[in-house]
Amino acid sequence: MTISQQAFLRDAMRRLNLTRDVFATRIGVKRRALDTWLLPEGSQEFRAMPEVVQRFVSEIVQNGVLLEKYTQSVQDGPLRDRIAVEGKHQLLSVDQFTRESVEDLFRVADMMQPIARRQKVSRVLEGAVLGNLFFEASTRTRVSFGSAFCRLGGSVCDTTGFTFSSMAKGESIYDTSRVMSGYVDAMVIRHPDQGSVAEFARATNIPVVNGGDGPGEHPSQALLDLYTILTEFSRLGKLLDGAHIAMVGDLKYGRTVHSLIKLMALYKNVKFSLVSPKGLEMPTYIIEQASRNGNIIEQKSSLAEGLAGADVIYATRVQKERFANEENEGYTPDFQISRAIIDAYCSPETIVMHPLPRDSRPGANDLSVDLNHDPRLAIFRQTDNGIPIRMAIFAVLLGVEGLVQHSLRDVTWQHPSHVGPDDSVFHGLE
C-alpha cells in the first residue's frame, strides 16, 4: 500500500459508513484482529493485515454503486476549490463544507497521522512561511497551528495581542492584511470582533484561516472536534447519524459550539440537547440552521434532563471576557460536569469533550478535574487531533496534499509511544 494501513482501513469504513463491528463482520474477521490492524505502525500490538484482506477491502470500496456519492464530489474538482470562498482558498467558516468535503478533509488528516505521532516527517511546505496573527490571547490554537505548519516543513512568524501590533497605532485591518501578505504565504488570524477575520481575508489572495473571531466561529476547532467524535465512535462501534449530542455551558458566546453544531448538522437524525445557564442560550439563527436533515434540537435547563442517554457531552466554559451587561458570573454548581454526574446519567461509553482552556480554579464550576483519569474524558485526545487536522487544512489550502504520502521519511529521534503518562489504554488505537 502507498498509504498507511490505518489510513486505508479508516478510509474504507468512512466511505462505507460502517462501524468497526459491522465492518469486521463484512470482511469476515474478528473485531480484535481489526483493532490491531488499526493501530499506528510502531505500536506494541500493531499487526499487519493479510494481503488477501487488503485485496478484499479494496474490491468492496471500489464498488461503483457504494461510492457514487463520493466519486461525484471528486469529479467536481480539488478539495481546495470545492471549499473556496469567492474563488479564494481560505477557511473562514464551517459553512464552506458539505458532508462529503468534510470527510475528504478527514482522509487527508488520516494521512497526516504518522507525522503528527512523530513517526514520519515531511517537507512539502519547505520554504513557506506562516503568519500567526493572534490579536486575542491563545495558547493551544496558536501553538497547534504553528506546530502543524512546521511539521510539514514550513516556518512560522508569530504576533500576539494588539499592544505588539501596528493596529495599536491605528493601522486598518486592510493595510495590516495587505502588508502581511507580502511577508508570508498563509495567515492564521484570531480577533475579538466577529466578522473581522473575513475582513482580513478580503484584503488578500493568500490563504487565510479563521482562528476564532470573537463570538462568531472557530472552524478548525469544530473540524478537530468532529474528527475526534468520529474516531471515538469508530472505536465504540457507533455512527454519528442518529447520535445524541449534549452541549453544556455558554452556548451564546462559545464560538466552538456555534461552528460544531453547524458542522454536525450535516449528518442525519442527530439529537442535540442544549443545556445552558439563563441568558447564555444558543443563538436562534444557529438553532434554525442546525435543524436540517431531520435533526432534533431540545433546549434543557438542567443536566439531569440534557445528559440522559447522551453519546457525547461537549462542555464549554463561560466566556466572561465577551460579556457586555450580563450579570451572570459563570456556572453555578448545577451546571458543572463531574464524575458523579456522568456516572448518574450516562453510560460507560459516553465521550466527554471540552475545547479548552477549562477553568480549574475553585468555584469556577467548569469541567471537573475529577474526570482526569476517567477514560471517557477525551479532551487530550481531542487536542492531539488538532495537529493532523490543521496539517490537513494547510496541505489542502496550499495544494500539496497529493505530495505528502510520497514525501514521508522516518524520524531520526526517539519518541514516546504515548505522549501523556496517564493516557487511556486505548489511546493508541486511533
C-alpha positions as CSV (number, residue, x, y, z in Angstrom):
1,M,0.0,0.0,0.0
2,T,1.2,3.6,-0.7
3,I,-0.8,4.8,2.3
4,S,-0.6,3.6,5.9
5,Q,-2.7,0.5,6.8
6,Q,-4.5,2.6,9.5
7,A,-5.5,5.3,7.0
8,F,-6.5,2.7,4.4
9,L,-8.9,0.9,6.8
10,R,-10.3,4.1,8.3
11,D,-11.0,5.5,4.9
12,A,-12.8,2.3,3.9
13,M,-15.0,2.4,7.0
14,R,-15.8,6.1,6.5
15,R,-16.6,5.6,2.8
16,L,-18.9,2.7,3.5
17,N,-20.3,4.4,6.7
18,L,-19.8,1.3,8.8
19,T,-18.9,0.8,12.4
20,R,-15.9,-1.3,13.3
21,D,-18.2,-4.2,14.4
22,V,-20.2,-4.2,11.2
23,F,-17.0,-3.7,9.1
24,A,-15.3,-6.6,10.8
25,T,-18.3,-8.8,10.1
26,R,-18.5,-7.6,6.5
27,I,-14.9,-8.6,5.8
28,G,-15.1,-11.8,7.8
29,V,-12.6,-11.1,10.6
30,K,-12.8,-10.8,14.4
31,R,-13.2,-7.3,15.9
32,R,-10.0,-7.7,17.9
33,A,-8.0,-8.5,14.7
34,L,-9.4,-5.4,13.1
35,D,-8.4,-3.3,16.1
36,T,-4.7,-4.5,15.9
37,W,-4.7,-3.6,12.2
38,L,-6.0,-0.1,13.0
39,L,-3.2,0.7,15.5
40,P,-0.5,3.1,14.4
41,E,2.6,1.4,12.9
42,G,5.2,1.0,15.6
43,S,2.6,0.4,18.4
44,Q,3.4,-2.7,20.5
45,E,0.2,-4.5,19.5
46,F,0.2,-3.4,15.8
47,R,-0.3,-6.3,13.3
48,A,-0.1,-6.1,9.5
49,M,-3.3,-7.3,7.9
50,P,-3.1,-10.2,5.4
51,E,-2.7,-9.3,1.8
52,V,-5.9,-11.2,0.9
53,V,-7.9,-8.9,3.3
54,Q,-6.4,-5.8,1.7
55,R,-7.5,-7.0,-1.7
56,F,-10.9,-7.8,-0.5
57,V,-11.4,-4.4,1.2
58,S,-10.2,-2.7,-2.0
59,E,-12.7,-4.6,-4.1
60,I,-15.6,-3.6,-1.7
61,V,-14.5,0.1,-1.6
62,Q,-14.1,0.3,-5.4
63,N,-17.7,-0.8,-5.9
64,G,-19.2,1.9,-8.1
65,V,-22.7,1.8,-6.5
66,L,-21.4,2.2,-3.0
67,L,-19.1,5.1,-3.9
68,E,-21.3,7.0,-6.3
69,K,-21.9,10.0,-4.0
70,Y,-18.2,10.2,-3.1
71,T,-16.8,9.9,-6.6
72,Q,-19.1,12.6,-7.7
73,S,-17.6,15.0,-5.2
74,V,-14.1,14.2,-6.5
75,Q,-15.1,14.8,-10.1
76,D,-16.2,18.3,-9.1
77,G,-12.5,19.3,-8.6
78,P,-9.8,19.5,-6.0
79,L,-10.9,19.9,-2.4
80,R,-9.4,23.4,-2.1
81,D,-11.6,24.6,-4.9
82,R,-14.7,22.9,-3.5
83,I,-14.4,24.8,-0.2
84,A,-13.1,28.1,-1.7
85,V,-14.6,31.4,-0.6
86,E,-15.4,33.6,-3.6
87,G,-12.6,31.8,-5.5
88,K,-10.1,32.2,-2.7
89,H,-8.5,29.3,-0.9
90,Q,-9.4,30.4,2.6
91,L,-11.1,28.8,5.6
92,L,-13.4,31.3,7.3
93,S,-16.5,29.3,8.3
94,V,-17.7,25.7,8.5
95,D,-20.5,26.8,6.1
96,Q,-17.9,26.2,3.3
97,F,-18.2,22.5,3.9
98,T,-20.5,19.7,2.7
99,R,-20.5,16.3,4.4
100,E,-18.5,14.9,1.5
101,S,-15.9,17.7,1.6
102,V,-15.6,17.3,5.4
103,E,-14.9,13.6,5.1
104,D,-12.4,14.3,2.2
105,L,-10.5,16.6,4.6
106,F,-10.5,13.9,7.2
107,R,-9.0,11.4,4.8
108,V,-6.1,13.9,4.4
109,A,-5.9,14.2,8.2
110,D,-5.7,10.4,8.4
111,M,-2.7,10.5,6.1
112,M,-1.1,13.1,8.4
113,Q,-1.3,10.9,11.5
114,P,2.2,9.3,11.2
115,I,3.7,12.8,11.1
116,A,1.5,14.0,14.0
117,R,2.6,11.0,16.0
118,R,6.3,11.7,15.4
119,Q,6.8,8.5,13.3
120,K,7.4,10.3,10.0
121,V,8.5,13.7,8.7
122,S,7.6,15.6,5.6
123,R,9.0,18.8,4.0
124,V,6.2,19.6,1.5
125,L,5.9,23.1,2.8
126,E,9.7,23.8,3.0
127,G,10.3,27.5,2.3
128,A,6.7,28.5,3.1
129,V,6.1,31.0,5.9
130,L,3.0,31.2,8.1
131,G,1.9,34.4,9.8
132,N,0.2,33.6,13.1
133,L,-1.7,36.9,13.9
134,F,-3.4,36.5,17.2
135,F,-5.0,39.7,18.4
136,E,-6.5,37.8,21.3
137,A,-4.9,35.6,24.0
138,S,-4.3,32.0,22.8
139,T,-2.1,29.1,23.7
140,R,-3.4,25.9,22.2
141,T,-4.7,27.2,18.9
142,R,-1.7,29.4,18.2
143,V,0.9,26.7,19.1
144,S,-1.1,24.0,17.4
145,F,-1.3,25.9,14.1
146,G,2.4,26.7,14.3
147,S,3.4,23.1,15.1
148,A,1.2,21.8,12.2
149,F,2.9,24.1,9.7
150,C,6.4,23.3,11.0
151,R,5.7,19.6,10.8
152,L,5.1,20.0,7.1
153,G,8.5,21.7,6.7
154,G,7.4,25.4,6.9
155,S,8.4,28.1,9.3
156,V,6.2,30.4,11.5
157,C,6.2,34.1,12.4
158,D,4.1,35.0,15.5
159,T,2.5,38.1,16.8
160,T,0.2,38.1,19.8
161,G,-2.1,40.9,21.1
162,F,-3.0,44.4,19.9
163,T,-0.2,46.0,22.1
164,F,2.5,44.5,19.9
165,S,0.9,45.2,16.6
166,S,0.7,48.2,14.3
167,M,-3.1,48.2,14.7
168,A,-2.4,49.8,18.2
169,K,-1.1,52.7,16.2
170,G,-4.4,53.0,14.2
171,E,-3.5,50.9,11.2
172,S,-6.5,49.4,9.4
173,I,-7.3,45.8,9.0
174,Y,-7.0,46.2,5.2
175,D,-3.5,47.7,5.5
176,T,-2.3,45.1,8.0
177,S,-3.6,42.2,5.9
178,R,-2.1,43.6,2.7
179,V,1.3,44.2,4.3
180,M,1.5,40.8,5.9
181,S,0.6,39.2,2.6
182,G,3.9,40.5,1.2
183,Y,5.8,38.8,4.1
184,V,4.1,35.4,4.5
185,D,2.5,32.6,2.4
186,A,-0.5,32.0,4.6
187,M,-2.1,33.6,7.7
188,V,-4.0,32.3,10.7
189,I,-5.9,35.1,12.4
190,R,-7.7,35.4,15.7
191,H,-9.5,38.6,16.5
192,P,-12.0,39.5,19.3
193,D,-14.5,41.0,16.9
194,Q,-17.0,38.8,14.9
195,G,-16.5,39.2,11.2
196,S,-13.1,40.7,11.4
197,V,-11.2,37.7,10.0
198,A,-13.4,37.8,6.9
199,E,-12.3,41.5,6.6
200,F,-8.7,40.4,6.7
201,A,-9.4,37.8,4.1
202,R,-11.0,40.2,1.7
203,A,-7.7,42.2,1.6
204,T,-5.5,39.4,0.4
205,N,-5.3,36.5,-2.0
206,I,-3.1,34.2,0.1
207,P,-4.8,31.5,2.3
208,V,-6.3,32.9,5.5
209,V,-7.6,30.6,8.3
210,N,-10.1,31.8,10.9
211,G,-8.5,31.0,14.3
212,G,-11.5,32.4,16.1
213,D,-13.4,35.7,15.6
214,G,-15.0,36.8,18.9
215,P,-18.3,35.0,19.5
216,G,-18.5,34.1,15.8
217,E,-16.9,30.9,14.6
218,H,-13.8,28.7,15.2
219,P,-13.9,26.3,12.1
220,S,-10.6,24.4,12.7
221,Q,-11.7,23.7,16.3
222,A,-15.1,22.3,15.0
223,L,-13.3,20.2,12.4
224,L,-10.9,18.6,15.0
225,D,-13.9,18.1,17.4
226,L,-15.9,16.3,14.7
227,Y,-12.8,14.3,13.7
228,T,-12.5,13.3,17.4
229,I,-16.1,12.3,17.7
230,L,-15.9,10.1,14.6
231,T,-12.7,8.4,15.7
232,E,-14.1,7.8,19.2
233,F,-17.3,6.5,17.7
234,S,-15.3,4.2,15.4
235,R,-13.7,2.7,18.5
236,L,-17.0,2.3,20.2
237,G,-18.9,0.9,17.2
238,K,-21.2,3.9,16.8
239,L,-22.2,6.2,13.9
240,L,-22.9,9.9,14.1
241,D,-26.1,9.6,12.2
242,G,-28.8,9.2,14.9
243,A,-26.4,10.1,17.8
244,H,-27.3,12.1,20.9
245,I,-25.0,15.1,21.5
246,A,-25.3,17.2,24.6
247,M,-23.8,20.7,24.6
248,V,-23.4,22.3,28.0
249,G,-22.3,25.8,29.1
250,D,-22.0,29.2,27.5
251,L,-23.8,28.5,24.2
252,K,-24.3,32.2,23.4
253,Y,-20.7,33.3,23.2
254,G,-19.0,29.9,22.8
255,R,-17.8,30.1,19.2
256,T,-16.6,26.5,19.2
257,V,-20.2,25.2,19.8
258,H,-21.5,27.6,17.1
259,S,-19.2,26.0,14.5
260,L,-19.5,22.4,15.8
261,I,-23.3,22.2,15.8
262,K,-23.5,23.6,12.3
263,L,-20.9,21.0,11.1
264,M,-22.6,18.1,12.9
265,A,-25.9,19.2,11.3
266,L,-24.5,17.9,8.0
267,Y,-25.3,14.4,9.4
268,K,-28.8,12.9,9.8
269,N,-31.2,12.5,12.7
270,V,-28.8,13.8,15.3
271,K,-30.4,14.8,18.6
272,F,-28.9,17.9,20.2
273,S,-29.6,18.7,23.9
274,L,-28.6,22.2,24.7
275,V,-28.1,23.0,28.4
276,S,-27.0,26.5,29.4
277,P,-27.4,29.0,32.2
278,K,-30.2,31.5,31.7
279,G,-29.2,34.2,29.3
280,L,-26.4,32.1,27.6
281,E,-28.6,30.1,25.3
282,M,-27.6,29.1,21.7
283,P,-28.5,31.9,19.2
284,T,-31.7,31.3,17.3
285,Y,-30.2,31.6,13.9
286,I,-27.8,28.8,14.6
287,I,-30.5,26.5,16.0
288,E,-32.5,27.1,12.8
289,Q,-29.5,26.1,10.7
290,A,-28.8,23.0,12.8
291,S,-32.4,21.7,12.4
292,R,-31.9,20.4,8.9
293,N,-31.5,16.7,7.9
294,G,-34.1,15.6,10.4
295,N,-32.0,16.8,13.4
296,I,-33.8,17.4,16.7
297,I,-32.9,20.4,18.9
298,E,-34.0,20.4,22.5
299,Q,-33.2,23.2,25.0
300,K,-32.9,22.0,28.6
301,S,-32.5,23.8,31.8
302,S,-30.7,21.1,33.9
303,L,-28.0,18.5,33.4
304,A,-30.4,15.7,34.5
305,E,-32.6,16.5,31.5
306,G,-29.9,17.0,29.0
307,L,-27.3,14.3,29.7
308,A,-29.5,11.2,30.0
309,G,-28.6,8.9,27.1
310,A,-26.0,11.3,25.6
311,D,-23.3,9.7,23.4
312,V,-21.2,12.9,23.6
313,I,-21.1,15.6,26.2
314,Y,-19.4,18.8,24.9
315,A,-18.8,21.2,27.8
316,T,-17.7,24.8,27.4
317,R,-16.6,27.4,29.9
318,V,-18.4,30.7,30.4
319,Q,-16.8,33.3,28.1
320,K,-16.7,36.1,30.7
321,E,-14.4,38.2,28.5
322,R,-17.3,38.6,26.0
323,F,-20.0,39.7,28.4
324,A,-21.4,43.2,27.8
325,N,-24.0,44.0,30.5
326,E,-24.8,40.4,31.7
327,E,-24.5,39.9,35.4
328,N,-24.0,36.1,35.1
329,E,-20.7,35.4,36.7
330,G,-20.4,31.8,35.4
331,Y,-21.8,28.4,36.1
332,T,-23.5,27.5,39.4
333,P,-22.5,24.0,40.6
334,D,-25.7,22.8,39.0
335,F,-24.0,23.2,35.6
336,Q,-20.7,21.5,36.4
337,I,-19.9,18.3,34.6
338,S,-18.3,16.0,37.2
339,R,-17.7,12.3,37.5
340,A,-20.7,11.9,39.8
341,I,-23.0,13.5,37.2
342,I,-21.6,11.3,34.4
343,D,-21.9,8.2,36.5
344,A,-25.5,9.1,37.4
345,Y,-26.9,9.9,33.9
346,C,-24.5,8.5,31.3
347,S,-23.2,5.2,30.1
348,P,-19.6,3.9,30.3
349,E,-19.2,4.7,26.6
350,T,-20.2,8.4,26.8
351,I,-17.5,10.7,25.5
352,V,-16.7,13.9,27.4
353,M,-15.2,16.8,25.5
354,H,-14.2,20.4,26.1
355,P,-12.5,22.8,23.7
356,L,-10.2,24.1,26.5
357,P,-9.0,26.0,28.3
358,R,-11.1,24.8,31.2
359,D,-11.1,26.9,34.3
360,S,-9.8,24.6,37.1
361,R,-9.9,27.3,39.8
362,P,-12.2,26.6,42.9
363,G,-15.7,28.0,42.3
364,A,-15.4,28.2,38.5
365,N,-17.6,25.2,38.1
366,D,-16.1,24.3,34.8
367,L,-15.5,20.7,33.7
368,S,-14.3,18.9,36.8
369,V,-10.7,17.7,37.2
370,D,-12.1,14.6,39.0
371,L,-12.6,13.2,35.5
372,N,-8.9,13.4,34.6
373,H,-8.3,9.6,35.0
374,D,-11.6,8.6,33.5
375,P,-11.2,7.1,30.0
376,R,-14.5,8.8,29.0
377,L,-12.6,12.1,29.1
378,A,-11.4,12.8,25.6
379,I,-10.0,16.3,26.0
380,F,-6.4,15.4,25.4
381,R,-7.2,13.0,22.5
382,Q,-9.2,16.0,21.2
383,T,-6.2,18.4,21.4
384,D,-3.8,15.8,19.9
385,N,-6.2,15.6,16.9
386,G,-5.7,19.3,16.3
387,I,-2.3,18.7,14.7
388,P,-3.3,16.3,11.9
389,I,-6.5,18.3,11.2
390,R,-4.6,21.6,10.9
391,M,-1.9,20.0,8.9
392,A,-4.6,18.8,6.5
393,I,-6.0,22.3,6.3
394,F,-2.7,23.8,5.3
395,A,-1.9,21.0,2.9
396,V,-5.3,21.4,1.2
397,L,-5.3,25.2,1.1
398,L,-1.7,25.3,-0.3
399,G,-2.4,22.4,-2.7
400,V,0.2,19.9,-1.6
401,E,-1.9,17.1,-0.1
402,G,-1.1,14.9,-3.1
403,L,2.6,15.2,-2.4
404,V,2.6,14.2,1.3
405,Q,2.5,10.5,1.0
406,H,5.5,10.2,-1.3
407,S,7.5,12.7,0.8
408,L,7.4,10.7,4.1
409,R,10.6,9.5,5.7
410,D,11.3,8.1,9.1
411,V,12.1,10.3,12.1
412,T,15.6,10.2,13.5
413,W,14.8,10.9,17.1
414,Q,13.4,8.8,19.9
415,H,9.7,9.5,20.8
416,P,7.3,8.0,23.4
417,S,4.5,5.7,22.3
418,H,2.1,7.7,24.4
419,V,2.6,11.5,24.9
420,G,0.8,11.7,28.2
421,P,1.7,9.3,31.2
422,D,-2.0,8.9,32.0
423,D,-3.4,8.3,28.5
424,S,-6.1,5.7,28.4
425,V,-5.0,2.2,27.3
426,F,-6.9,2.6,24.0
427,H,-5.4,5.9,23.2
428,G,-3.1,4.4,20.6
429,L,-5.9,2.8,18.6
430,E,-6.7,5.9,16.7
